[in-house]
């Protein structure tokens, strides 16, 4: 899906969009770049950013929406996928056309962007690390007692969540430590395959009502569903990891405007796949839970609850398969964050340390990259031991509520700025679309901010 055609939007660079050697891992010139792969073989950074964004929380959000409103909010889930296609395309277009990373773009908008981004990425990583490890461990804790062979081994079925969480965190850190992007891409592609079979399979066995699905594509908001619709449209598919797309493009070797069309195909294909996941979970919620009047928890535990429902309806093996898919979703999301957000931190902190753009310390595999992997892995283990302190959660909520409006608004400015080659700037259609998206995120951010303040007051 091409959100907008631009002059020179083909396999060759635009005449006024020259390469920018030495920035964001850009190649020295188009002549040294690998040839673009055939479309049917194209698996790129899009699958990584989409898999990273579709974590357990997103699956639960759409599952609960289906359990409460049936198919009424299906259109919102589809809208959420389209929103992410536009946002990620903007981040990728900025990187390919300008030759600079997204952080370098933010820096050009003023010092205030660094003042916001620095505290955000540290607090976000501290809390997200614990959340990701717990989400990856939860299906394993539920799965082990269910497996007849392993479950009979003394003590294994009593394995605490903490042990699994720490194990997942350490394995994830080890897999991304050296910064081998191509290996990460292959691992995530396999995990996405597992997710596809399990999540879509769960939707198929419920025998969905095709007529109701088609009716759910018509925009309508049931009573009490407005904020929920906005949350699904804005929340499904990732937050900070959307901004990591440009870094993964550079790691892949796609670094100049000649890759623009390939990037757009990659991005659209990846979010179509993620859209299928989201729709599948809403189908499961509508057919299994809404029709049966079954309620589940809204946290990650909700997916374990769903596994129990699947077991009672279709047998234990079905719940085992689904729990494996739950783990694949959570672990692939964790791997993407451990790699992508660590690159973003390295770029930011390298700038703070006055390293030039393109310096090893500001790149994947550098020492600042590895520091942030450790930050994501070990300090959050304290939260797993002590529980999540209210003050930290409130800070996370406040900063997090501002990030998606921050990303949408800064992209709107950057893609129209003098730092963007003329041929690749936004037209009025994209400006209107990004403006609407930014407005949605401002409303959602304000609501989340009020909730965080309310938590602090309570």
C-alpha positions in Angstrom: 0.0 0.0 0.0 1.5 3.3 -1.1 0.0 6.0 1.1 1.0 8.5 -1.5 2.9 8.5 -4.8 5.9 10.8 -5.1 7.9 11.9 -8.0 10.6 9.3 -8.7 8.9 6.7 -6.5 10.5 3.7 -8.1 13.7 1.6 -7.8 16.0 4.5 -8.5 16.9 7.5 -6.3 15.1 10.7 -6.7 17.3 13.3 -8.4 17.1 15.7 -5.5 17.3 13.1 -2.7 21.0 12.2 -2.6 22.6 9.7 -0.4 23.8 10.7 3.0 26.9 8.7 3.8 27.8 8.1 7.4 24.3 8.7 8.7 22.1 6.1 10.4 24.2 3.4 8.9 23.7 4.6 5.3 25.7 3.0 2.6 28.5 4.9 0.9 26.5 5.0 -2.3 23.7 3.3 -4.2 26.3 1.4 -6.3 27.4 -0.6 -3.3 23.9 -1.5 -2.1 22.5 -5.0 -2.7 19.9 -5.4 -5.4 16.3 -5.2 -4.3 14.8 -8.7 -3.8 11.9 -10.0 -5.9 8.6 -9.1 -4.2 7.7 -12.7 -3.4 10.9 -13.1 -1.5 10.6 -9.9 0.4 10.8 -10.3 4.2 12.2 -7.2 5.8 12.1 -4.9 8.8 8.4 -4.5 8.5 7.8 -8.0 9.9 10.0 -7.2 12.8 8.3 -3.9 13.7 4.8 -5.5 13.3 5.6 -8.6 15.3 7.2 -6.4 18.0 4.1 -4.2 18.2 1.6 -7.1 18.4 2.3 -8.3 21.9 0.1 -10.0 24.5 -1.4 -6.7 25.5 -2.7 -5.9 22.0 -4.1 -9.4 21.7 -5.9 -9.1 25.0 -7.3 -5.6 24.1 -8.9 -6.9 20.9 -10.0 -10.1 22.6 -11.8 -8.1 25.4 -13.3 -5.8 22.8 -14.8 -8.8 21.0 -16.0 -10.3 24.3 -17.8 -7.0 25.2 -19.1 -5.6 21.9 -19.0 -8.6 19.5 -18.0 -7.4 16.0 -19.1 -3.8 16.6 -15.5 -2.5 16.9 -13.9 -4.6 14.2 -13.6 -1.5 12.0 -11.5 0.1 14.8 -9.0 -2.7 14.8 -8.7 -2.4 11.0 -8.3 1.4 11.4 -5.5 0.8 13.9 -3.6 -1.2 11.4 -4.0 1.5 8.7 -2.9 4.1 11.2 0.3 2.2 11.9 1.0 1.7 8.1 1.0 5.5 7.7 3.1 6.2 10.8 5.7 3.5 10.0 5.8 4.6 6.3 6.6 8.1 7.5 9.4 7.0 9.8 10.8 4.9 7.0 10.5 7.6 4.4 12.3 10.1 6.7 15.2 7.7 7.1 15.6 6.7 3.5 15.1 10.2 2.0 17.0 12.3 4.6 19.7 9.8 5.4 19.3 10.6 9.1 17.8 8.5 12.0 14.5 9.5 13.6 16.4 10.8 16.6 18.5 13.1 14.5 15.3 14.3 13.0 13.8 15.0 16.4 17.1 16.8 17.4 16.6 19.2 14.5 13.2 20.2 15.9 14.9 21.5 19.1 16.5 20.6 22.4 13.1 19.9 24.0 12.8 16.6 22.1 15.9 15.2 23.8 14.6 16.5 27.2 11.5 14.5 26.7 13.0 11.4 25.0 15.8 10.8 27.5 13.7 10.3 30.7 11.0 8.5 28.6 13.3 5.8 27.2 14.8 5.1 30.7 11.5 4.9 32.6 9.8 3.0 29.7 12.6 0.4 29.6 12.6 -0.1 33.3 8.9 -0.9 33.4 8.6 -2.6 30.0 11.4 -5.0 30.8 9.4 -6.5 33.7 6.2 -6.4 31.7 7.8 -8.2 28.7 9.5 -10.9 30.8 6.2 -11.6 32.7 4.2 -11.8 29.5 6.7 -14.3 28.0 6.7 -16.4 31.2 2.9 -16.5 31.8 2.0 -19.0 29.0 5.0 -21.2 30.0 3.7 -21.3 33.6 0.2 -22.2 32.3 1.6 -24.7 29.7 3.9 -26.9 31.8 1.3 -28.4 34.1 -0.8 -29.2 31.0 1.9 -31.2 29.3 1.5 -34.8 30.5 5.2 -35.8 30.3 6.7 -32.7 31.8 3.9 -32.2 34.3 4.6 -35.5 35.9 8.2 -34.5 36.9 8.3 -33.6 40.5 8.2 -29.9 41.2 8.3 -28.7 37.6 4.6 -27.9 37.6 5.2 -25.6 40.6 7.8 -23.5 38.8 7.3 -19.9 39.8 6.6 -17.1 37.3 9.9 -15.4 38.4 12.1 -18.3 37.2 10.5 -18.4 33.7 10.5 -14.6 33.5 14.2 -14.3 34.3 15.0 -17.2 31.9 13.1 -15.5 29.0 14.9 -12.2 29.7 18.3 -13.8 29.8 17.7 -15.8 26.6 16.3 -12.7 24.8 19.3 -10.6 25.9 21.7 -13.3 24.6 20.0 -13.5 21.2 20.3 -9.8 20.5 23.6 -9.1 22.4 25.8 -9.1 19.3 23.3 -7.1 17.2 23.0 -9.5 14.3 20.0 -8.1 12.6 19.6 -10.7 9.9 19.5 -13.5 12.6 16.9 -11.6 14.5 14.8 -11.2 11.4 14.8 -15.0 10.8 13.9 -15.8 14.4 11.0 -13.4 14.4 9.8 -14.7 11.1 9.6 -18.2 12.6 7.8 -16.8 15.7 5.3 -15.0 13.4 4.7 -18.2 11.6 3.9 -19.9 14.9 1.6 -17.0 15.9 -0.2 -17.2 12.5 -0.9 -20.9 12.8 -2.1 -20.7 16.4 -4.0 -17.4 16.6 -5.6 -17.6 13.2 -6.3 -21.3 13.8 -8.1 -20.5 17.0 -10.3 -18.1 15.0 -11.1 -20.6 12.3 -12.2 -23.4 14.7 -14.8 -21.0 16.2 -16.6 -21.0 12.9 -17.0 -17.2 12.6 -20.2 -15.6 11.2 -19.0 -14.0 8.0 -22.1 -11.8 7.8 -21.4 -10.3 11.2 -17.7 -9.8 10.3 -18.7 -7.8 7.3 -21.2 -5.8 9.3 -18.4 -5.1 11.8 -16.4 -3.3 9.2 -19.1 -0.5 9.1 -18.0 2.2 11.5 -20.3 2.4 14.5 -19.8 3.0 18.2 -21.9 1.0 20.7 -22.9 2.5 24.0 -19.8 2.9 26.2 -17.5 2.0 23.4 -16.2 5.3 22.1 -13.0 5.4 24.2 -12.5 1.7 23.7 -12.8 2.2 19.9 -10.2 5.0 20.0 -7.9 2.8 22.2 -8.1 -0.1 19.8 -7.5 2.1 16.8 -4.6 3.9 18.4 -3.1 1.2 20.6 -2.8 -1.9 18.5 0.5 -2.4 16.8 3.2 -0.8 19.0 4.4 2.5 20.3 8.1 3.4 20.6 9.0 0.4 18.4 7.3 2.2 15.4 10.1 4.7 15.6 12.7 1.9 15.5 11.7 1.0 11.9 14.3 3.4 10.3 17.1 1.8 12.4 16.1 -1.6 11.2 16.0 -0.4 7.6 19.6 0.7 8.0 20.6 -2.6 9.6 19.0 -4.4 6.7 21.0 -2.4 4.2 18.0 -0.4 2.9 19.5 3.1 3.3 18.7 5.3 0.3 15.6 6.5 -1.7 16.0 3.7 -4.2 14.5 1.4 -1.5 11.4 3.5 -1.0 9.0 1.3 -2.9 10.5 -1.8 -1.4 10.1 -0.3 2.1 6.4 0.6 1.4 5.6 -2.9 0.2 7.5 -4.4 3.2 5.6 -2.1 5.6 2.2 -2.7 4.1 2.6 -6.5 3.9 3.8 -6.7 7.5 0.8 -4.7 8.8 -1.6 -6.7 6.8 -0.3 -9.8 8.6 -0.6 -8.0 11.9 -4.1 -7.0 11.0 -5.0 -10.6 10.4 -3.8 -11.4 13.9 -5.9 -8.6 15.4 -9.0 -9.5 13.5 -8.5 -13.2 14.5 -8.4 -12.3 18.2 -11.5 -10.2 17.9 -13.3 -13.1 16.1 -12.3 -15.4 19.0 -13.6 -12.9 21.5 -16.9 -12.4 19.7 -17.6 -16.0 18.9 -16.3 -17.7 22.0 -16.8 -15.1 24.8 -19.4 -12.6 23.7 -21.8 -15.3 22.4 -21.2 -17.3 25.5 -21.4 -14.5 28.0 -17.9 -15.3 29.3 -15.7 -12.7 31.0 -11.9 -12.7 31.1 -9.3 -10.5 32.8 -7.9 -7.5 30.9 -4.3 -8.2 31.7 -2.1 -10.8 30.2 -3.8 -13.4 32.4 -6.8 -13.0 30.0 -5.0 -15.1 27.4 -4.5 -17.8 30.0 -8.2 -17.6 30.7 -8.9 -17.9 27.0 -6.7 -21.1 26.9 -9.0 -22.6 29.6 -12.1 -21.7 27.6 -10.5 -23.3 24.5 -9.6 -26.4 26.5 -13.2 -26.8 27.8 -14.7 -26.3 24.3 -12.2 -28.1 22.0 -10.0 -30.2 24.3 -6.6 -29.7 26.0 -4.5 -29.9 22.9 -6.2 -26.8 21.5 -5.2 -24.9 24.7 -1.6 -26.1 24.4 -1.4 -24.9 20.8 -2.8 -21.5 21.8 -0.5 -21.0 24.7 2.5 -21.7 22.4 1.1 -19.0 20.1 0.7 -16.7 23.2 4.4 -17.3 24.1 5.5 -16.7 20.5 3.7 -13.3 20.4 5.1 -12.2 23.8 8.7 -13.4 23.1 8.9 -11.9 19.6 7.7 -8.6 21.0 10.4 -8.8 23.6 13.2 -9.6 21.1 12.2 -6.7 18.9 12.3 -4.3 21.9 15.6 -5.6 23.2 17.1 -4.9 19.8 15.3 -1.9 18.3 14.8 0.3 21.4 18.4 -0.5 22.4 19.6 1.0 19.0 17.4 4.0 19.6 19.0 4.5 23.0 22.5 4.1 21.6 21.8 6.8 19.0 20.4 9.2 21.7 23.1 8.6 24.3 25.8 8.7 21.7 24.6 12.2 20.8 24.7 13.1 24.5 28.3 11.9 24.7 29.1 14.0 21.6 29.7 11.1 19.3 29.2 12.0 15.6 26.3 10.5 13.7 27.3 7.1 12.3 29.8 6.4 15.1 30.1 2.8 16.3 28.9 3.7 19.8 25.6 5.1 18.3 25.0 1.9 16.3 23.7 -1.6 16.7 26.1 -3.8 18.6 27.9 -0.8 20.2 28.6 -0.4 23.9 25.6 2.0 24.5 23.4 -0.5 22.7 24.6 -3.3 25.0 24.2 -1.1 28.1 20.5 -0.6 27.3 20.0 -4.4 26.8 21.3 -4.8 30.3 19.0 -2.0 31.5 16.0 -3.8 30.0 17.0 -7.1 31.5 18.4 -6.8 35.0 16.9 -3.7 36.9 13.4 -4.8 35.9 14.0 -8.1 37.7 13.6 -6.0 40.9 10.1 -5.1 39.8 9.4 -8.8 39.4 10.6 -9.5 42.9 9.0 -6.5 44.6 5.9 -5.9 42.5 5.5 -2.8 40.4 5.7 0.4 42.6 2.8 2.8 42.0 5.1 5.8 41.5 7.0 4.0 38.7 3.8 2.9 37.0 2.4 6.5 37.2 5.6 7.9 35.6 5.4 5.2 32.9 1.8 6.1 32.2 2.5 9.9 32.1 5.5 9.6 29.7 3.8 6.9 27.7 0.7 8.9 27.2 2.8 11.5 25.5 4.8 9.4 23.2 2.4 8.5 20.4 1.2 12.2 20.1 4.9 13.1 20.1 5.7 10.7 17.3 2.7 11.7 15.1 3.3 15.4 15.5 7.1 15.3 15.0 6.7 13.2 11.9 4.2 15.7 10.6 6.7 18.5 11.1 9.7 16.5 9.8 8.1 15.3 6.6 7.3 18.9 5.7 10.5 20.4 6.8 13.5 21.8 4.9 15.5 18.8 6.2 13.4 16.5 3.9 14.2 16.5 0.2 11.4 18.1 -1.8 10.5 15.0 -3.8 9.7 13.0 -0.6 7.8 15.6 1.4 4.2 15.1 2.4 1.4 16.2 0.0 -1.8 17.6 1.4 -3.5 14.2 1.6 -0.8 12.8 3.9 -0.8 15.9 5.9 -4.5 15.6 6.5 -4.2 11.9 7.4 -1.3 12.4 9.8 -3.1 15.4 11.3 -6.1 13.2 12.1 -3.9 10.5 13.5 -2.1 13.0 15.7 -5.5 14.3 17.0 -6.6 10.7 17.9 -3.4 10.2 19.8 -3.7 13.6 21.6 -7.2 12.5 22.8 -6.0 9.1 23.9 -2.9 10.6 25.5 -4.9 13.1 27.5 -7.2 10.3 28.7 -4.2 8.1 29.8 -2.6 11.1 31.5 -5.8 11.7 33.5 -5.9 8.1 34.4 -2.3 8.2 35.6 -3.0 11.3 37.7 -6.1 9.6 39.1 -4.0 6.6 40.1 -1.5 8.9 41.9 -4.4 10.6 43.7 -5.9 7.3 44.7 
